[in-house]
Amino acid sequence: MFKTVINAFKVKEIRMRLLFTLFCLVIVRIGSNITVPSINSSMLADWANSQLASGLLGTLTGGALSSLSIFALSISPYINAEIIMQLLTIAIPRLEEMQKDGEDGRQKIQKISRYLTVVLALIESTAMAISFGRSNYFVSGTSSFTEVATVALAFTAGTVFLMWLGDKITEKGVGNGISVILLINIVARLPQDLNTLVTTFIVNANSLVWAIISGVIIAAIIFGMVVLIVLLQDAERRIPVQYTRKIVGRKQVGGQGSSIPLKVNTSGVLPVIFAMSILQFPIIIASFFGVQGMRENGSFGNKLLYLIDQNHWFHLTPEGEFKYTIGAIIYIALILFFAYFYTAVSFNPIEISNNLKKQGGFIPGMRPGKPTADYLTSILNKIIFIGAIALSIVAILPIFFTGIFDVSVSFAATSIIIVVGVVLETMKQIESMMAVRHYKGFLDS
C-alpha cells in the first residue's frame, strides 16, 4: 500500500490529486474546531460528555459535534437523504424511471438528494439550536430567535459546504469525497478511543498478567476484524462466459472465454452506515427535544429509543438488561436489507443478460435471456447473503465485547469497517489511475 502511494506521488497528475485531497481534509479538520457563534464556551465540557456527543455520531463527525463546531452535523444529513432517496426510488415510479435513464437520470436524483440534504440539515440544526436554548448553552442564557437562527444556519451551512467539498474531492481528488471525509473524521477520533481501551483494560488492570492478556485480546480482535474486512472486500465469484465465433471477411473472431466477477460484498460499507444511521436518527431527533430512552416507567416511544440504542446491548445485569439486545437483531436485519437493496439498485441481471446476448456471449449450460438472468440472480442472492452475514459479524462483534465488558468505545461498531473499506477502495482507484497512465504512456511512445 505504501509503495503504491510513493509511486503515485511520482506521477504529477496523481500527485496533484492527492495534494488537493489532503488540502481539503485539512480544511475539514480546521472547520471541525471552529465553534459556532452564540455558544457559551464554558458549557462545552458539559455537552462533550453527553451520550450523543460522545457516541457514534460524535465519531462520524470527528469530534466536531463535541466542540459544537460549524461542521457539527458533518455529512450525516447527506447520508440520511441518500437512504430516503434510494427507498423512494422503489416506491415512486417516476424516480425509478430516472434511475434507469442512465447518467442524466442519476444526476437528477443526485440533485434532489442535495436539496433534501439541505432540508434535513435545517430540521436537525434547528432542533439542536432549540435544545441548546432550553439547556442554557447560549451566551445570553436565553433562547432568542436570533441566536437559534444563527446556530441553525451555521450548522446547515457547514453541512452544505462539506457536501460541496466532498463533490470536489470526487471530481479533482482521489476517492469518493463523502467517504474520504468520513474516513478523516473517524481517524481523528481513533487515538482517543484507543486511549480509552488501553486505560480501561491495561493501565487499570488488576495485575500485569491480566494487562498483557487484555492487550493481546484487543490487538487480536482489531487485527482479526481488519483481515476479515479485507478478505470480504476482495472476495468475488467469477461466472464463466463464452463468446461465439463469427466470420468477419476471411477471419474468425470471437470464441474467447471471459468471466463476470460478482463481488461477495457488492455494497461495500454502505449497509452498515445506512443501518446505523436509521437506528441513530430517531435517537438524535428525540434527544434534541429532551426525550430519552427509558427501560422502565416510560411510554412505548421511550422504550423503543432504549431498545435501538447500541449502548444498551449485550449487558449482563441482574435487572434483565440483556433482553434489550433484541435491538441488535434489528440492526442485523437492516444490514441484510440494505445489502440486498443496494445490490438490486446497482446490479441488474436482466440488463447483463441482454448485453451478453447482443455480444454473442453466453454462460455455459445456460440459455441466453431469462434463464441467464435467473441464474445470475440466484448466484447473487446466495453470495450477498454470505457477504451480509460476514459484515454483520464484523459490526456486531465489537459491540458484543463493549457490552460484556462495559466499556465505551465509539469506534467499535462501524468505524473500523468504514476505515478499512474506504482505504481499500481509494487505493484501488489510485492503482487504476496509475494503470491508465501507464497504458497512455505506452501508446504515446
N, C-alpha and C positions, 0 to 999 in steps of 0.2 A: 504493500500500500504506500509506504513512504517513498519507495523507489519510483512509483508512478507519479506521485506529487512532484518529486525532484525533477523527473524528466519533463513533466508538464510545464514547470517553470522555465525550462529551456526554450520553449516554443512561445514566441512573442504573443500571438493571438490568445492562446490559452492562459498565459501569464497575466495578460491584461484582464481577462475574465475573472481569474482567481483574485487579483488585487481589487477589482471592483466589488466582488462578493465580500471580501474582508472589510473593505471600506464601509459597505452597507451594514455589516454586522457590528462594526464599531459604533455606528450611529444608533443602532438598536440598543446597545448596552449603555450608551450615554443617555439616551432618552429614558431608559428604564430607571435612571437615578434622578430624574428631574421631577420633583413633586409638583402636583397641580396647585394652582393658586387657591387661596382662601382656606387651606387646610392648616389646622393648628399642629405644628411640628411636635409639640410635647405629647400629643395623643397618638403619634405614630407607633410608639412601642406597644401601646395597648392593642392597636389594630393588628400589628405584625404578629402578635401572639394568638390572634383569633384562629379558630379552626379553618375558616375559609381562606385566610391569607397564607396559612402555613401548609395547606393541603395540596391536592393535585393541581388546582388552578394556580396556586402560588408558584408551583414548579414550572408549569407551562408558560407562565409569564416571566420566568427568570427572576423572580423577586420583585418585579415591577408592581405587582398588586400589594405586596407587603409595605412598600415605600409610597404607595398611592401616587405613582408617577403618571406622566401623561400616557404611558403605554400600559396602564394597569390592566386593561381588558385584553391586551395583546391581540392575537388573531382568533380568539375563541368565538366571537360573533360570526366571523367568516366561516369557521368550521361548522357551526350550527346552521348557517344559511345554506351551505353545501349539502348538509344532511337533508334539510327541508326540501331543497330543490330536487334532489335525487328521488325522494319519496313522492314528490308531486309529479315527477316525470312519468311515473306509473299511473297515478290517479287521474291526470289531466291529459286527454288525447292530443291537444294542441302542443303541449310541451314534449310529448312523445314523438310527434312529427318533427319538431325542431331537432330533437336528439338524432333522428335518422337523416337529417338534411346535410350531414357532413360538417365541415368546418364552420360554415356560415351559421348553421343551427346551433352548434356548440358555443359560438361566440355570443349569440343572442341569449342563450341560457346563462352564460357567464356574466353577461351584463345585468340580467335580472338578479342573479346571485349577489352582485355587488350592491345593487340598490337595497336588497333585502338585508345585507350585512349592515348597511348604514342604519336601517330601521331597528334591527335587533340591538346594535350598539347604542343607539339613542335610548331605547327602552331600558337596557341594562344599566347604562350610565346614569339615567335619571333616577332609577330605583336606588342605585348606590348613593347618589347625592342626597336623596330624601332620607335615606337611612343614616347617613353621616350627620345630617341636621338633627335628627332625633337623638343621636348619641353625643351631641355637642362636640363634634370633631372640627367645626368651623371656627375660625379665629374670633368671630364676633360672638360665638356661643349661642347664636340663634340659627334659624333656618330660613333666611330671607330668599326671595325669588332670585335675586341677582347672584348670590353665592351658589345656589342649586344649579342655576342655568350655566354659570361659569364652569363648574366642575363637570357637569354633564356634557357640555360641548367640548371641553378639553379631552375627556376620555374618548368621546366619539371621534374627534379629530385624530387622536392618537391611533385608533384602530384603522381609520381610513388611510392614514399615512403609511402604516405598516402593510396594509393590503396593497397599496401602490408600490411600496418598496419591494414587496415580495414579487410583484409582476416584473419589476425592473431587474431583479436578480435572475429570474427565469429567462428574461429576454437577453440581458447583457452579461450575466454572470454565469455561475456554474450551479447546476442542480435545480430542483423545484424550490422557488423562492419561499413559499409558505412553510415548507418542510424544513428548509435551512434555518429560518427564523425560529421555528420550534426547537430545532437542534441546539442553537446557541443559547437559548433561554434555559433549556434543561441542563446543558453543560455548565452554565453559570451557577446552578444550584447544586451540582454534584459534590463539590468539596464540603459544603455544609451538611449534606445528607450522609456522606461517608464519615464525617467527623462525629455525627450522631451515633452511627453504628459502632465506630471504634470506642467512643466514650462509654456507651451503654454496655457493650459486651466484652471489651478488652480492658480498658482503663479501670472500669468499676467492677471487674471480675473478682470473685471471692478468692481465687488462687491463681498462680502462674499457669498451672496446668489447664485450668478452665479457660483462661485468657487465650492460650495457644490453640486449644480445641475450637473456641469460638472464632478465632481469626481464620483457621483452616476452613471451617464450615462456611463462613461468609465468603471467602475467596472462591471456594468450590461452587457455591450457588451462583455467584456472579459470572464466573468463568463458564459454568455449565449452560447458563442462560444465553451467553454470547455465542457459544458454539452451536447451540440448538437453533438460535435465530439465524446464524449464518447458513447452516445446513438447510433451514426452512426457506430462506430467500433464494438459494441456488437450486433447490430440488425441482425437477421437472420430469414430465412423462412425454417421451417422444413418440408420436404416432407416425409410422412409416407411410410414405406417399410415393406412388409410382406414376410416371407420366408416359402416355402412349407415344409411339413413334409416328412421325409424319414424314411424308415425302415432299420436299421443297426443291423443285427443279430436279437435279440428279442426286441430291443428297438426302440422307435420312437425318432428321433432327428429333430431339426428344428421347424418351426412353430411359432417361436417367432417374435415379431414386433420390428422394428427399425426405423430409420429416416435418411434422407440425409440433413445435415444442409447447406443451401445456404446463405452465408453472403450477406447482402444488399450492403455493401461496400467491395466487394471482393478484389479490388486492393489497398485498404488502401490509403495512402497519395501519391502514385506514380502518379496518373493522374494530381494532382496539380503541383508536382515537374516537371514532363515532360512538361506540358503545359507552365509553366512559363519559363522553360529552352528554349523551342522552340521560345518563344517571345523575350527572352533576348539575345539569341545567335547572331542574326544579329546586334542588337544594340551594343553589346560588340565588335564584329569584326569591325564594321563601325567606332566606336569611336577610335579604335587603329590607324586608318588611317586618322583621323581628319574629318570624315564625321558625321554630326549630323542631327537629325530630325528637320525639319523646317515646320512650319504651313503654311507659305506663301512664295512666290518667290523662291521656291525650285523645284528640279526635282521630279519625281514620287517616286524615292527611298527615298529622304529626307522626303517627306510627309508620306510615308509608315512607316518609322522609327518613326516618330512623332506619328502616329496612334497607333502603337503597344506598345508604352511606357505607362505603367500604371500611371505614374506621370501626365499624361495629361487627365485622365478620370474623369468624373463627376464634372468638374469645371464649375460653373455657372458664366460666364463672358459675358459682352455685345458684345465681339468680336466673339461670336459663338463658344467658346471652347468646349461646351457640345457635339457638333456633333462628336467630336473625341472619344466619349465614345463608338462608334461602335467597337473600339478595345476590349472592354470588352465582346462584343458578340463573337468575335473571340476566346477570352480566354475561355469562357464557352463552345464553340463548341469543342475546343481542349480537355478540361476536359472530356466532354462526349465521344469524340472519344477514348481517351486513357483508359477510364473506360471500354468501350466495348472491345477495342483492347487487353488490358492486360488480361481480363477475358477470351477472346477467345483463347489466347495463353496458359493460365494456367489451364483452366477448359474445359474438353472435354466430353460433354453429351453422345456422341456415345460410348466412352470407358466405361463410368459409366454404361450405359445401358447394354453393353455386359458383364461387370463384374457381374451385378445383375443377368443376365440370367444364367451365368455359375454357380453362387452360389445358384440358385433356388429362387432368390428374385424377387419381382415384386411390382409395385406401384398399390394399389387398384384402380380398374376401368380403368387401362391402360394395354394394351397388351405388352408383352416383345418385345425388339428390337426397330425398328424405331419409333413406336408410343410413347414409353417411352422416347426416345431421343428427339423427337419433343416436348413432354410435358415439359421436363426439360429445353429445350431451350426457350420455351415460357415463363415459370415462371422466368427464369434467366434474360431474356431481360427486363421484367417488373420491377424486383427488382433492376437491375443495373441502370435503368433509374431513379428510385426514389433515389437511393444512390448517383448517379452522380449529380442530381439536388440539393440535400441537400449539397453535397460537394461544388458545385458551389456557393450556397448561402453563405456558411461559408467563402469561398475565396473572394467573391465579396463584402460582407457587409463592412468589414474594409476599402477596397479601396474606397467604396462609401463615407464613413464618412471622409476619408482622403482627397478626392477631394472636398467635400462640404465645409469642414471647413479649407481647405488649410493648412494642417499640414503634415510635412514629418516624417513618422514613418515607417522604413524599415521592421519591423517585422509584419506589419498589415496583409498582404495578406496570406502568406503561412506559416510563422514561427510557429504560434500557432497550426496550423493543424499538422505540422511535429513534433513539440514537444510532443503534446498530443498523436498522433498516435504512435510515437516511444516509448514513455514511457509505453503505454498500451501493445504494442507488447513485449517489454522487460520484463515487469512484468509477462506477461503470460508465457514467456519462463522460467523465474525463478520458477514460480509456477509449471510448468510442470516438471522441473528438480527435484524439491523437492518431487513431487508426485512419480516420477520414483524411487528416492532413498528410499522413504517410502515403496514402494512395494518390492523393492530389500531386504530391511532390514527385512520385514515381511517374505519373502520367505526363507531368510538365517536362520532366527530363527526357 
